[in-house]
Amino acid sequence: KYDFQVLSPSFPLIISPGDPEQTVTIQCTPHLNAGIGLRTATLELSSNDPKYLIPTYSLQCMGTQPRYSSIPAPNRTLKFGSSEVGKPLTLELSIAEIGNAALEVSLDTISGTNASEFKVLSPTFPLTIPDGGSTQKVTLQCTPADAGLRTATLKLRSNDPNILTPTYALECTGLPAPPPVG
């Protein structure tokens, strides 16, 4: 595949005397596997105009790519801390776009032994962070259903070709309820 493509008009293009000028529409779609950077090409046409038998045009566009970043970084453990059984704990994950194109992020799964005890409170997924946009805070919650270590895995999806599935281990600890006073 090529980065540049002529969209219109169809060729051969015939312009008769007195006809209005024609616009040639060219699209540049840099391929993700080629990364970011300048794309160049040359458009050569053939013509029966004796002054311009082979009109030549230099083409260029910039390849862009979203880049996923988060605090904490992917493949780290998000530790909520400890709470009495049934009492929720919250934690924020900050996601940023650090490339030069819009970053799209969606929730894939929360899975694992205690997955039902973890959830995303906000924002609603999917989310888009425009190039140069503000960091997006993701609020997560753990409500331990039993005493002891509670674990799960948060898996997101992104359009960053280098980090397609940002993944985080989730941990919180359920504490037994204190004995009744009296």
Secondary structure, DSSP 8 states (H G I E B T S, - for coil): --SEEEEES-SS----TT------EEEE---GGG-SEEEEEEEE---S-TT-SS-EEEEEEEE----EEEES-TTSEEEEEEEETT--EEEEEEEEE-SSS-EEEEEEEEESTTGGGEEEEES-SSEEE-TT---EEEEEEE--SSSEEEEEEEEEEES-TT-SS-EEEEEEEEE-------
